[in-house]
Structure formats: structure tokens, C-alpha cells
């Protein structure tokens, strides 16, 4: 069985994998996403956490074709 790398999460300073997230609501959301996906085997890097914090990607172009929703 592979040993999973431990996540580096500090609730006091709101740091995940070395990335500080100043907004408490955003921190909680990203922590939830990271912890759940880590259980599924994801080993997030510092860059991936940074991308989650600062990403403003509009996924609606992907969402609508997948779920058949009309705009």
C-alpha cells in the first residue's frame, strides 16, 4: 500500500501546502476541496493550491455541454 504524503494545512494561519489564503470563506472552501480530493489520491502541489486560490476560469463552456443545460 502506498503511503500518502501528509497535507500541510494550518488552520491558525490559513495556510495550505505553503499558500496563505487570507479570506476565511475561501480558505474553508479550498480546504474542503483539497481534503476530499486528497482522500481520493490527489497529492496537491503548492502551485496547484495557488491555482485554486487565484483561478478565475469560467467553466460554463464545459458545464453546459456536459449537463445539457441551456444558457
PDB file of N, H, CA, C and O in Angstrom:
ATOM      1  N   UNK A   1       0.838  -1.175   0.000  1.00  0.00           N
ATOM      2  CA  UNK A   1       0.000   0.000   0.000  1.00  0.00           C
ATOM      3  C   UNK A   1       0.887   1.244   0.000  1.00  0.00           C
ATOM      4  O   UNK A   1       1.814   1.365   0.801  1.00  0.00           O
ATOM      5  N   UNK A   2       0.582   2.163  -0.917  1.00  0.00           N
ATOM      6  H   UNK A   2      -0.170   2.064  -1.568  1.00  0.00           H
ATOM      7  CA  UNK A   2       1.365   3.393  -0.995  1.00  0.00           C
ATOM      8  C   UNK A   2       1.064   4.290   0.187  1.00  0.00           C
ATOM      9  O   UNK A   2      -0.077   4.415   0.633  1.00  0.00           O
ATOM     10  N   UNK A   3       2.113   4.905   0.676  1.00  0.00           N
ATOM     11  H   UNK A   3       3.040   4.804   0.314  1.00  0.00           H
ATOM     12  CA  UNK A   3       1.964   5.856   1.768  1.00  0.00           C
ATOM     13  C   UNK A   3       1.622   7.217   1.195  1.00  0.00           C
ATOM     14  O   UNK A   3       2.372   7.749   0.376  1.00  0.00           O
ATOM     15  N   UNK A   4       0.504   7.789   1.611  1.00  0.00           N
ATOM     16  H   UNK A   4      -0.106   7.358   2.276  1.00  0.00           H
ATOM     17  CA  UNK A   4       0.120   9.104   1.118  1.00  0.00           C
ATOM     18  C   UNK A   4       0.929  10.170   1.833  1.00  0.00           C
ATOM     19  O   UNK A   4       1.182  10.097   3.036  1.00  0.00           O
ATOM     20  N   UNK A   5       1.324  11.161   1.048  1.00  0.00           N
ATOM     21  H   UNK A   5       1.118  11.220   0.072  1.00  0.00           H
ATOM     22  CA  UNK A   5       2.024  12.306   1.632  1.00  0.00           C
ATOM     23  C   UNK A   5       1.030  13.094   2.468  1.00  0.00           C
ATOM     24  O   UNK A   5      -0.121  13.275   2.071  1.00  0.00           O
ATOM     25  N   UNK A   6       1.473  13.556   3.611  1.00  0.00           N
ATOM     26  H   UNK A   6       2.409  13.409   3.933  1.00  0.00           H
ATOM     27  CA  UNK A   6       0.611  14.304   4.504  1.00  0.00           C
ATOM     28  C   UNK A   6       0.370  15.711   3.960  1.00  0.00           C
ATOM     29  O   UNK A   6       1.288  16.378   3.483  1.00  0.00           O
ATOM     30  N   UNK A   7      -0.880  16.140   4.045  1.00  0.00           N
ATOM     31  H   UNK A   7      -1.626  15.598   4.433  1.00  0.00           H
ATOM     32  CA  UNK A   7      -1.205  17.509   3.658  1.00  0.00           C
ATOM     33  C   UNK A   7      -0.652  18.469   4.696  1.00  0.00           C
ATOM     34  O   UNK A   7      -0.629  18.174   5.891  1.00  0.00           O
ATOM     35  N   UNK A   8      -0.210  19.612   4.222  1.00  0.00           N
ATOM     36  H   UNK A   8      -0.228  19.851   3.251  1.00  0.00           H
ATOM     37  CA  UNK A   8       0.285  20.648   5.126  1.00  0.00           C
ATOM     38  C   UNK A   8      -0.798  21.713   5.236  1.00  0.00           C
ATOM     39  O   UNK A   8      -0.881  22.625   4.414  1.00  0.00           O
ATOM     40  N   UNK A   9      -1.628  21.578   6.270  1.00  0.00           N
ATOM     41  H   UNK A   9      -1.561  20.837   6.938  1.00  0.00           H
ATOM     42  CA  UNK A   9      -2.729  22.503   6.498  1.00  0.00           C
ATOM     43  C   UNK A   9      -2.590  23.091   7.892  1.00  0.00           C
ATOM     44  O   UNK A   9      -2.464  22.362   8.876  1.00  0.00           O
ATOM     45  N   UNK A  10      -2.615  24.422   7.968  1.00  0.00           N
ATOM     46  H   UNK A  10      -2.717  25.014   7.169  1.00  0.00           H
ATOM     47  CA  UNK A  10      -2.535  25.110   9.253  1.00  0.00           C
ATOM     48  C   UNK A  10      -3.745  26.037   9.372  1.00  0.00           C
ATOM     49  O   UNK A  10      -3.795  27.091   8.737  1.00  0.00           O
ATOM     50  N   UNK A  11      -4.708  25.637  10.183  1.00  0.00           N
ATOM     51  H   UNK A  11      -4.667  24.781  10.698  1.00  0.00           H
ATOM     52  CA  UNK A  11      -5.937  26.409  10.338  1.00  0.00           C
ATOM     53  C   UNK A  11      -5.705  27.755  11.025  1.00  0.00           C
ATOM     54  O   UNK A  11      -6.431  28.715  10.765  1.00  0.00           O
ATOM     55  N   UNK A  12      -4.717  27.830  11.883  1.00  0.00           N
ATOM     56  H   UNK A  12      -4.127  27.051  12.094  1.00  0.00           H
ATOM     57  CA  UNK A  12      -4.434  29.083  12.588  1.00  0.00           C
ATOM     58  C   UNK A  12      -4.000  30.186  11.632  1.00  0.00           C
ATOM     59  O   UNK A  12      -4.465  31.322  11.734  1.00  0.00           O
ATOM     60  N   UNK A  13      -3.116  29.854  10.710  1.00  0.00           N
ATOM     61  H   UNK A  13      -2.738  28.932  10.627  1.00  0.00           H
ATOM     62  CA  UNK A  13      -2.588  30.847   9.775  1.00  0.00           C
ATOM     63  C   UNK A  13      -3.246  30.773   8.397  1.00  0.00           C
ATOM     64  O   UNK A  13      -2.914  31.549   7.501  1.00  0.00           O
ATOM     65  N   UNK A  14      -4.177  29.837   8.236  1.00  0.00           N
ATOM     66  H   UNK A  14      -4.447  29.207   8.964  1.00  0.00           H
ATOM     67  CA  UNK A  14      -4.894  29.626   6.975  1.00  0.00           C
ATOM     68  C   UNK A  14      -3.933  29.367   5.818  1.00  0.00           C
ATOM     69  O   UNK A  14      -3.997  30.007   4.769  1.00  0.00           O
ATOM     70  N   UNK A  15      -3.039  28.403   6.048  1.00  0.00           N
ATOM     71  H   UNK A  15      -2.988  27.882   6.900  1.00  0.00           H
ATOM     72  CA  UNK A  15      -2.052  28.030   5.038  1.00  0.00           C
ATOM     73  C   UNK A  15      -2.289  26.582   4.617  1.00  0.00           C
ATOM     74  O   UNK A  15      -2.434  25.693   5.455  1.00  0.00           O
ATOM     75  N   UNK A  16      -2.327  26.362   3.304  1.00  0.00           N
ATOM     76  H   UNK A  16      -2.210  27.084   2.622  1.00  0.00           H
ATOM     77  CA  UNK A  16      -2.448  25.018   2.738  1.00  0.00           C
ATOM     78  C   UNK A  16      -1.280  24.815   1.778  1.00  0.00           C
ATOM     79  O   UNK A  16      -1.106  25.581   0.831  1.00  0.00           O
ATOM     80  N   UNK A  17      -0.489  23.785   2.026  1.00  0.00           N
ATOM     81  H   UNK A  17      -0.631  23.162   2.796  1.00  0.00           H
ATOM     82  CA  UNK A  17       0.679  23.457   1.208  1.00  0.00           C
ATOM     83  C   UNK A  17       1.569  24.691   0.969  1.00  0.00           C
ATOM     84  O   UNK A  17       2.126  24.860  -0.115  1.00  0.00           O
ATOM     85  N   UNK A  18       1.693  25.533   1.979  1.00  0.00           N
ATOM     86  H   UNK A  18       1.241  25.395   2.860  1.00  0.00           H
ATOM     87  CA  UNK A  18       2.585  26.694   1.887  1.00  0.00           C
ATOM     88  C   UNK A  18       1.936  27.945   1.314  1.00  0.00           C
ATOM     89  O   UNK A  18       2.583  28.990   1.238  1.00  0.00           O
ATOM     90  N   UNK A  19       0.679  27.862   0.911  1.00  0.00           N
ATOM     91  H   UNK A  19       0.154  27.013   0.973  1.00  0.00           H
ATOM     92  CA  UNK A  19      -0.025  29.008   0.333  1.00  0.00           C
ATOM     93  C   UNK A  19      -0.982  29.578   1.367  1.00  0.00           C
ATOM     94  O   UNK A  19      -1.862  28.874   1.862  1.00  0.00           O
ATOM     95  N   UNK A  20      -0.808  30.863   1.695  1.00  0.00           N
ATOM     96  H   UNK A  20      -0.093  31.435   1.293  1.00  0.00           H
ATOM     97  CA  UNK A  20      -1.696  31.532   2.655  1.00  0.00           C
ATOM     98  C   UNK A  20      -2.923  32.046   1.929  1.00  0.00           C
ATOM     99  O   UNK A  20      -2.822  32.683   0.880  1.00  0.00           O
ATOM    100  N   UNK A  21      -4.084  31.761   2.501  1.00  0.00           N
ATOM    101  H   UNK A  21      -4.167  31.244   3.352  1.00  0.00           H
ATOM    102  CA  UNK A  21      -5.360  32.190   1.942  1.00  0.00           C
ATOM    103  C   UNK A  21      -5.993  33.130   2.954  1.00  0.00           C
ATOM    104  O   UNK A  21      -6.474  32.693   3.999  1.00  0.00           O
ATOM    105  N   UNK A  22      -5.993  34.405   2.647  1.00  0.00           N
ATOM    106  H   UNK A  22      -5.602  34.760   1.798  1.00  0.00           H
ATOM    107  CA  UNK A  22      -6.407  35.414   3.625  1.00  0.00           C
ATOM    108  C   UNK A  22      -7.917  35.465   3.858  1.00  0.00           C
ATOM    109  O   UNK A  22      -8.353  35.818   4.954  1.00  0.00           O
ATOM    110  N   UNK A  23      -8.711  35.127   2.868  1.00  0.00           N
ATOM    111  H   UNK A  23      -8.356  34.841   1.978  1.00  0.00           H
ATOM    112  CA  UNK A  23     -10.170  35.153   3.000  1.00  0.00           C
ATOM    113  C   UNK A  23     -10.627  33.878   3.727  1.00  0.00           C
ATOM    114  O   UNK A  23     -10.431  32.776   3.215  1.00  0.00           O
ATOM    115  N   UNK A  24     -11.238  34.019   4.925  1.00  0.00           N
ATOM    116  H   UNK A  24     -11.397  34.915   5.342  1.00  0.00           H
ATOM    117  CA  UNK A  24     -11.639  32.837   5.695  1.00  0.00           C
ATOM    118  C   UNK A  24     -12.627  31.925   4.963  1.00  0.00           C
ATOM    119  O   UNK A  24     -12.532  30.702   5.065  1.00  0.00           O
ATOM    120  N   UNK A  25     -13.569  32.511   4.230  1.00  0.00           N
ATOM    121  H   UNK A  25     -13.646  33.505   4.147  1.00  0.00           H
ATOM    122  CA  UNK A  25     -14.537  31.681   3.495  1.00  0.00           C
ATOM    123  C   UNK A  25     -13.871  30.911   2.366  1.00  0.00           C
ATOM    124  O   UNK A  25     -14.147  29.728   2.171  1.00  0.00           O
ATOM    125  N   UNK A  26     -13.000  31.574   1.627  1.00  0.00           N
ATOM    126  H   UNK A  26     -12.776  32.536   1.786  1.00  0.00           H
ATOM    127  CA  UNK A  26     -12.280  30.908   0.545  1.00  0.00           C
ATOM    128  C   UNK A  26     -11.370  29.822   1.115  1.00  0.00           C
ATOM    129  O   UNK A  26     -11.260  28.741   0.536  1.00  0.00           O
ATOM    130  N   UNK A  27     -10.721  30.100   2.237  1.00  0.00           N
ATOM    131  H   UNK A  27     -10.811  30.978   2.707  1.00  0.00           H
ATOM    132  CA  UNK A  27      -9.860  29.104   2.882  1.00  0.00           C
ATOM    133  C   UNK A  27     -10.647  27.838   3.207  1.00  0.00           C
ATOM    134  O   UNK A  27     -10.190  26.731   2.925  1.00  0.00           O
ATOM    135  N   UNK A  28     -11.828  27.999   3.800  1.00  0.00           N
ATOM    136  H   UNK A  28     -12.200  28.899   4.030  1.00  0.00           H
ATOM    137  CA  UNK A  28     -12.647  26.841   4.170  1.00  0.00           C
ATOM    138  C   UNK A  28     -13.069  26.041   2.938  1.00  0.00           C
ATOM    139  O   UNK A  28     -13.046  24.810   2.956  1.00  0.00           O
ATOM    140  N   UNK A  29     -13.449  26.733   1.882  1.00  0.00           N
ATOM    141  H   UNK A  29     -13.468  27.733   1.867  1.00  0.00           H
ATOM    142  CA  UNK A  29     -13.868  26.052   0.654  1.00  0.00           C
ATOM    143  C   UNK A  29     -12.720  25.272   0.038  1.00  0.00           C
ATOM    144  O   UNK A  29     -12.881  24.114  -0.347  1.00  0.00           O
ATOM    145  N   UNK A  30     -11.563  25.911  -0.054  1.00  0.00           N
ATOM    146  H   UNK A  30     -11.432  26.851   0.259  1.00  0.00           H
ATOM    147  CA  UNK A  30     -10.417  25.239  -0.665  1.00  0.00           C
ATOM    148  C   UNK A  30      -9.927  24.099   0.209  1.00  0.00           C
ATOM    149  O   UNK A  30      -9.546  23.047  -0.305  1.00  0.00           O
ATOM    150  N   UNK A  31      -9.931  24.291   1.528  1.00  0.00           N
ATOM    151  H   UNK A  31     -10.241  25.145   1.946  1.00  0.00           H
ATOM    152  CA  UNK A  31      -9.530  23.207   2.439  1.00  0.00           C
ATOM    153  C   UNK A  31     -10.432  21.996   2.246  1.00  0.00           C
ATOM    154  O   UNK A  31      -9.946  20.866   2.196  1.00  0.00           O
ATOM    155  N   UNK A  32     -11.738  22.218   2.137  1.00  0.00           N
ATOM    156  H   UNK A  32     -12.132  23.136   2.177  1.00  0.00           H
ATOM    157  CA  UNK A  32     -12.686  21.132   1.924  1.00  0.00           C
ATOM    158  C   UNK A  32     -12.391  20.392   0.620  1.00  0.00           C
ATOM    159  O   UNK A  32     -12.350  19.162   0.589  1.00  0.00           O
ATOM    160  N   UNK A  33     -12.188  21.151  -0.450  1.00  0.00           N
ATOM    161  H   UNK A  33     -12.221  22.150  -0.426  1.00  0.00           H
ATOM    162  CA  UNK A  33     -11.894  20.556  -1.758  1.00  0.00           C
ATOM    163  C   UNK A  33     -10.607  19.735  -1.704  1.00  0.00           C
ATOM    164  O   UNK A  33     -10.551  18.604  -2.189  1.00  0.00           O
ATOM    165  N   UNK A  34      -9.579  20.328  -1.106  1.00  0.00           N
ATOM    166  H   UNK A  34      -9.624  21.247  -0.713  1.00  0.00           H
ATOM    167  CA  UNK A  34      -8.270  19.672  -1.048  1.00  0.00           C
ATOM    168  C   UNK A  34      -8.337  18.393  -0.207  1.00  0.00           C
ATOM    169  O   UNK A  34      -7.830  17.349  -0.619  1.00  0.00           O
ATOM    170  N   UNK A  35      -8.956  18.475   0.956  1.00  0.00           N
ATOM    171  H   UNK A  35      -9.368  19.322   1.291  1.00  0.00           H
ATOM    172  CA  UNK A  35      -9.019  17.295   1.831  1.00  0.00           C
ATOM    173  C   UNK A  35      -9.810  16.160   1.196  1.00  0.00           C
ATOM    174  O   UNK A  35      -9.397  15.002   1.268  1.00  0.00           O
ATOM    175  N   UNK A  36     -10.934  16.475   0.580  1.00  0.00           N
ATOM    176  H   UNK A  36     -11.269  17.415   0.522  1.00  0.00           H
ATOM    177  CA  UNK A  36     -11.742  15.432  -0.043  1.00  0.00           C
ATOM    178  C   UNK A  36     -11.033  14.787  -1.222  1.00  0.00           C
ATOM    179  O   UNK A  36     -11.066  13.566  -1.379  1.00  0.00           O
ATOM    180  N   UNK A  37     -10.399  15.595  -2.043  1.00  0.00           N
ATOM    181  H   UNK A  37     -10.373  16.587  -1.915  1.00  0.00           H
ATOM    182  CA  UNK A  37      -9.695  15.043  -3.190  1.00  0.00           C
ATOM    183  C   UNK A  37      -8.419  14.325  -2.782  1.00  0.00           C
ATOM    184  O   UNK A  37      -7.978  13.411  -3.478  1.00  0.00           O
ATOM    185  N   UNK A  38      -7.823  14.721  -1.673  1.00  0.00           N
ATOM    186  H   UNK A  38      -8.182  15.464  -1.108  1.00  0.00           H
ATOM    187  CA  UNK A  38      -6.643  14.022  -1.161  1.00  0.00           C
ATOM    188  C   UNK A  38      -7.025  12.596  -0.740  1.00  0.00           C
ATOM    189  O   UNK A  38      -6.243  11.661  -0.909  1.00  0.00           O
ATOM    190  N   UNK A  39      -8.213  12.447  -0.199  1.00  0.00           N
ATOM    191  H   UNK A  39      -8.849  13.207  -0.061  1.00  0.00           H
ATOM    192  CA  UNK A  39      -8.694  11.112   0.165  1.00  0.00           C
ATOM    193  C   UNK A  39      -8.815  10.216  -1.057  1.00  0.00           C
ATOM    194  O   UNK A  39      -8.705   8.994  -0.948  1.00  0.00           O
ATOM    195  N   UNK A  40      -9.039  10.812  -2.211  1.00  0.00           N
ATOM    196  H   UNK A  40      -9.128  11.804  -2.299  1.00  0.00           H
ATOM    197  CA  UNK A  40      -9.165  10.069  -3.466  1.00  0.00           C
ATOM    198  C   UNK A  40      -7.811   9.859  -4.146  1.00  0.00           C
ATOM    199  O   UNK A  40      -7.736   9.262  -5.219  1.00  0.00           O
ATOM    200  N   UNK A  41      -6.742  10.355  -3.513  1.00  0.00           N
ATOM    201  H   UNK A  41      -6.803  10.840  -2.641  1.00  0.00           H
ATOM    202  CA  UNK A  41      -5.410  10.092  -4.043  1.00  0.00           C
ATOM    203  C   UNK A  41      -4.665  11.293  -4.607  1.00  0.00           C
ATOM    204  O   UNK A  41      -3.516  11.167  -5.029  1.00  0.00           O
ATOM    205  N   UNK A  42      -5.305  12.449  -4.617  1.00  0.00           N
ATOM    206  H   UNK A  42      -6.238  12.551  -4.274  1.00  0.00           H
ATOM    207  CA  UNK A  42      -4.647  13.648  -5.150  1.00  0.00           C
ATOM    208  C   UNK A  42      -3.577  14.120  -4.182  1.00  0.00           C
ATOM    209  O   UNK A  42      -3.827  14.248  -2.984  1.00  0.00           O
ATOM    210  N   UNK A  43      -2.387  14.376  -4.703  1.00  0.00           N
ATOM    211  H   UNK A  43      -2.184  14.271  -5.676  1.00  0.00           H
ATOM    212  CA  UNK A  43      -1.279  14.913  -3.921  1.00  0.00           C
ATOM    213  C   UNK A  43      -1.033  16.344  -4.410  1.00  0.00           C
ATOM    214  O   UNK A  43      -0.201  16.549  -5.294  1.00  0.00           O
ATOM    215  N   UNK A  44      -1.736  17.332  -3.857  1.00  0.00           N
ATOM    216  H   UNK A  44      -2.412  17.165  -3.139  1.00  0.00           H
ATOM    217  CA  UNK A  44      -1.638  18.690  -4.387  1.00  0.00           C
ATOM    218  C   UNK A  44      -0.277  19.332  -4.135  1.00  0.00           C
ATOM    219  O   UNK A  44       0.322  19.183  -3.070  1.00  0.00           O
ATOM    220  N   UNK A  45       0.179  20.043  -5.144  1.00  0.00           N
ATOM    221  H   UNK A  45      -0.308  20.163  -6.009  1.00  0.00           H
ATOM    222  CA  UNK A  45       1.428  20.788  -5.022  1.00  0.00           C
ATOM    223  C   UNK A  45       1.108  22.221  -4.587  1.00  0.00           C
ATOM    224  O   UNK A  45      -0.049  22.642  -4.584  1.00  0.00           O
ATOM    225  N   UNK A  46       2.138  22.942  -4.227  1.00  0.00           N
ATOM    226  H   UNK A  46       3.077  22.600  -4.230  1.00  0.00           H
ATOM    227  CA  UNK A  46       1.973  24.348  -3.864  1.00  0.00           C
ATOM    228  C   UNK A  46       1.383  25.125  -5.042  1.00  0.00           C
ATOM    229  O   UNK A  46       0.513  25.976  -4.857  1.00  0.00           O
ATOM    230  N   UNK A  47       1.856  24.832  -6.244  1.00  0.00           N
ATOM    231  H   UNK A  47       2.563  24.141  -6.395  1.00  0.00           H
ATOM    232  CA  UNK A  47       1.361  25.530  -7.442  1.00  0.00           C
ATOM    233  C   UNK A  47      -0.115  25.232  -7.681  1.00  0.00           C
ATOM    234  O   UNK A  47      -0.866  26.131  -8.061  1.00  0.00           O
ATOM    235  N   UNK A  48      -0.543  24.003  -7.468  1.00  0.00           N
ATOM    236  H   UNK A  48       0.067  23.273  -7.159  1.00  0.00           H
ATOM    237  CA  UNK A  48      -1.953  23.658  -7.663  1.00  0.00           C
ATOM    238  C   UNK A  48      -2.852  24.383  -6.663  1.00  0.00           C
ATOM    239  O   UNK A  48      -3.952  24.811  -7.010  1.00  0.00           O
ATOM    240  N   UNK A  49      -2.387  24.517  -5.432  1.00  0.00           N
ATOM    241  H   UNK A  49      -1.493  24.169  -5.149  1.00  0.00           H
ATOM    242  CA  UNK A  49      -3.162  25.261  -4.432  1.00  0.00           C
ATOM    243  C   UNK A  49      -3.218  26.731  -4.833  1.00  0.00           C
ATOM    244  O   UNK A  49      -4.269  27.365  -4.739  1.00  0.00           O
ATOM    245  N   UNK A  50      -2.101  27.263  -5.275  1.00  0.00           N
ATOM    246  H   UNK A  50      -1.247  26.748  -5.351  1.00  0.00           H
ATOM    247  CA  UNK A  50      -2.062  28.651  -5.732  1.00  0.00           C
ATOM    248  C   UNK A  50      -3.032  28.863  -6.899  1.00  0.00           C
ATOM    249  O   UNK A  50      -3.722  29.880  -6.963  1.00  0.00           O
ATOM    250  N   UNK A  51      -3.077  27.909  -7.806  1.00  0.00           N
ATOM    251  H   UNK A  51      -2.516  27.083  -7.754  1.00  0.00           H
ATOM    252  CA  UNK A  51      -4.005  27.995  -8.934  1.00  0.00           C
ATOM    253  C   UNK A  51      -5.457  27.990  -8.461  1.00  0.00           C
ATOM    254  O   UNK A  51      -6.287  28.718  -9.006  1.00  0.00           O
ATOM    255  N   UNK A  52      -5.768  27.182  -7.461  1.00  0.00           N
ATOM    256  H   UNK A  52      -5.094  26.591  -7.018  1.00  0.00           H
ATOM    257  CA  UNK A  52      -7.134  27.154  -6.916  1.00  0.00           C
ATOM    258  C   UNK A  52      -7.505  28.500  -6.301  1.00  0.00           C
ATOM    259  O   UNK A  52      -8.629  28.975  -6.461  1.00  0.00           O
ATOM    260  N   UNK A  53      -6.565  29.102  -5.606  1.00  0.00           N
ATOM    261  H   UNK A  53      -5.651  28.716  -5.477  1.00  0.00           H
ATOM    262  CA  UNK A  53      -6.822  30.369  -4.922  1.00  0.00           C
ATOM    263  C   UNK A  53      -7.031  31.498  -5.930  1.00  0.00           C
ATOM    264  O   UNK A  53      -7.906  32.343  -5.738  1.00  0.00           O
ATOM    265  N   UNK A  54      -6.246  31.519  -6.991  1.00  0.00           N
ATOM    266  H   UNK A  54      -5.536  30.832  -7.147  1.00  0.00           H
ATOM    267  CA  UNK A  54      -6.250  32.661  -7.902  1.00  0.00           C
ATOM    268  C   UNK A  54      -6.939  32.411  -9.235  1.00  0.00           C
ATOM    269  O   UNK A  54      -6.981  33.307 -10.078  1.00  0.00           O
ATOM    270  N   UNK A  55      -7.476  31.223  -9.446  1.00  0.00           N
ATOM    271  H   UNK A  55      -7.442  30.494  -8.761  1.00  0.00           H
ATOM    272  CA  UNK A  55      -8.091  30.888 -10.728  1.00  0.00           C
ATOM    273  C   UNK A  55      -9.445  31.559 -10.888  1.00  0.00           C
ATOM    274  O   UNK A  55     -10.295  31.493 -10.000  1.00  0.00           O
ATOM    275  N   UNK A  56      -9.629  32.195 -12.012  1.00  0.00           N
ATOM    276  H   UNK A  56      -8.939  32.249 -12.733  1.00  0.00           H
ATOM    277  CA  UNK A  56     -10.910  32.809 -12.331  1.00  0.00           C
ATOM    278  C   UNK A  56     -11.449  32.221 -13.629  1.00  0.00           C
ATOM    279  O   UNK A  56     -12.109  32.913 -14.403  1.00  0.00           O
ATOM    280  N   UNK A  57     -11.170  30.961 -13.860  1.00  0.00           N
ATOM    281  H   UNK A  57     -10.634  30.399 -13.230  1.00  0.00           H
ATOM    282  CA  UNK A  57     -11.590  30.298 -15.077  1.00  0.00           C
ATOM    283  C   UNK A  57     -13.103  30.180 -15.127  1.00  0.00           C
ATOM    284  O   UNK A  57     -13.742  29.805 -14.145  1.00  0.00           O
ATOM    285  N   UNK A  58     -13.662  30.501 -16.269  1.00  0.00           N
ATOM    286  H   UNK A  58     -13.143  30.806 -17.067  1.00  0.00           H
ATOM    287  CA  UNK A  58     -15.094  30.353 -16.488  1.00  0.00           C
ATOM    288  C   UNK A  58     -15.319  28.973 -17.094  1.00  0.00           C
ATOM    289  O   UNK A  58     -14.971  28.727 -18.248  1.00  0.00           O
ATOM    290  N   UNK A  59     -15.897  28.086 -16.315  1.00  0.00           N
ATOM    291  H   UNK A  59     -16.180  28.285 -15.377  1.00  0.00           H
ATOM    292  CA  UNK A  59     -16.112  26.716 -16.765  1.00  0.00           C
ATOM    293  C   UNK A  59     -17.481  26.507 -17.410  1.00  0.00           C
ATOM    294  O   UNK A  59     -17.848  25.375 -17.724  1.00  0.00           O
ATOM    295  N   UNK A  60     -18.233  27.578 -17.609  1.00  0.00           N
ATOM    296  H   UNK A  60     -17.935  28.498 -17.354  1.00  0.00           H
ATOM    297  CA  UNK A  60     -19.584  27.429 -18.143  1.00  0.00           C
ATOM    298  C   UNK A  60     -19.586  26.802 -19.535  1.00  0.00           C
ATOM    299  O   UNK A  60     -20.526  26.086 -19.882  1.00  0.00           O
ATOM    300  N   UNK A  61     -18.560  27.055 -20.333  1.00  0.00           N
ATOM    301  H   UNK A  61     -17.797  27.637 -20.051  1.00  0.00           H
ATOM    302  CA  UNK A  61     -18.493  26.454 -21.663  1.00  0.00           C
ATOM    303  C   UNK A  61     -18.359  24.934 -21.578  1.00  0.00           C
ATOM    304  O   UNK A  61     -18.820  24.222 -22.470  1.00  0.00           O
ATOM    305  N   UNK A  62     -17.736  24.437 -20.520  1.00  0.00           N
ATOM    306  H   UNK A  62     -17.361  25.015 -19.796  1.00  0.00           H
ATOM    307  CA  UNK A  62     -17.623  22.995 -20.314  1.00  0.00           C
ATOM    308  C   UNK A  62     -18.870  22.438 -19.634  1.00  0.00           C
ATOM    309  O   UNK A  62     -19.294  21.320 -19.928  1.00  0.00           O
ATOM    310  N   UNK A  63     -19.450  23.207 -18.735  1.00  0.00           N
ATOM    311  H   UNK A  63     -19.105  24.115 -18.496  1.00  0.00           H
ATOM    312  CA  UNK A  63     -20.580  22.755 -17.927  1.00  0.00           C
ATOM    313  C   UNK A  63     -21.815  22.459 -18.783  1.00  0.00           C
ATOM    314  O   UNK A  63     -22.415  21.391 -18.664  1.00  0.00           O
ATOM    315  N   UNK A  64     -22.184  23.393 -19.632  1.00  0.00           N
ATOM    316  H   UNK A  64     -21.696  24.260 -19.729  1.00  0.00           H
ATOM    317  CA  UNK A  64     -23.429  23.264 -20.381  1.00  0.00           C
ATOM    318  C   UNK A  64     -23.459  22.052 -21.306  1.00  0.00           C
ATOM    319  O   UNK A  64     -24.462  21.339 -21.324  1.00  0.00           O
ATOM    320  N   UNK A  65     -22.401  21.786 -22.075  1.00  0.00           N
ATOM    321  H   UNK A  65     -21.586  22.365 -22.061  1.00  0.00           H
ATOM    322  CA  UNK A  65     -22.450  20.585 -22.924  1.00  0.00           C
ATOM    323  C   UNK A  65     -22.510  19.283 -22.111  1.00  0.00           C
ATOM    324  O   UNK A  65     -23.146  18.319 -22.537  1.00  0.00           O
ATOM    325  N   UNK A  66     -21.864  19.252 -20.968  1.00  0.00           N
ATOM    326  H   UNK A  66     -21.347  20.035 -20.622  1.00  0.00           H
ATOM    327  CA  UNK A  66     -21.845  18.028 -20.159  1.00  0.00           C
ATOM    328  C   UNK A  66     -23.212  17.754 -19.539  1.00  0.00           C
ATOM    329  O   UNK A  66     -23.696  16.623 -19.573  1.00  0.00           O
ATOM    330  N   UNK A  67     -23.833  18.786 -18.975  1.00  0.00           N
ATOM    331  H   UNK A  67     -23.440  19.705 -18.948  1.00  0.00           H
ATOM    332  CA  UNK A  67     -25.081  18.586 -18.248  1.00  0.00           C
ATOM    333  C   UNK A  67     -26.316  18.950 -19.057  1.00  0.00           C
ATOM    334  O   UNK A  67     -27.435  18.841 -18.555  1.00  0.00           O
ATOM    335  N   UNK A  68     -26.133  19.376 -20.293  1.00  0.00           N
ATOM    336  H   UNK A  68     -25.224  19.464 -20.700  1.00  0.00           H
ATOM    337  CA  UNK A  68     -27.260  19.645 -21.163  1.00  0.00           C
ATOM    338  C   UNK A  68     -28.095  20.844 -20.772  1.00  0.00           C
ATOM    339  O   UNK A  68     -29.242  20.972 -21.201  1.00  0.00           O
ATOM    340  N   UNK A  69     -27.544  21.706 -19.977  1.00  0.00           N
ATOM    341  H   UNK A  69     -26.612  21.602 -19.629  1.00  0.00           H
ATOM    342  CA  UNK A  69     -28.255  22.908 -19.540  1.00  0.00           C
ATOM    343  C   UNK A  69     -28.223  23.938 -20.651  1.00  0.00           C
ATOM    344  O   UNK A  69     -27.236  24.064 -21.375  1.00  0.00           O
ATOM    345  N   UNK A  70     -29.300  24.659 -20.773  1.00  0.00           N
ATOM    346  H   UNK A  70     -30.102  24.557 -20.185  1.00  0.00           H
ATOM    347  CA  UNK A  70     -29.326  25.764 -21.733  1.00  0.00           C
ATOM    348  C   UNK A  70     -28.986  27.044 -21.021  1.00  0.00           C
ATOM    349  O   UNK A  70     -29.350  27.239 -19.861  1.00  0.00           O
ATOM    350  N   UNK A  71     -28.292  27.913 -21.710  1.00  0.00           N
ATOM    351  H   UNK A  71     -27.996  27.755 -22.652  1.00  0.00           H
ATOM    352  CA  UNK A  71     -27.926  29.197 -21.127  1.00  0.00           C
ATOM    353  C   UNK A  71     -29.071  30.142 -21.131  1.00  0.00           C
ATOM    354  O   UNK A  71     -28.936  31.277 -20.673  1.00  0.00           O
TER     355      UNK A  71
END
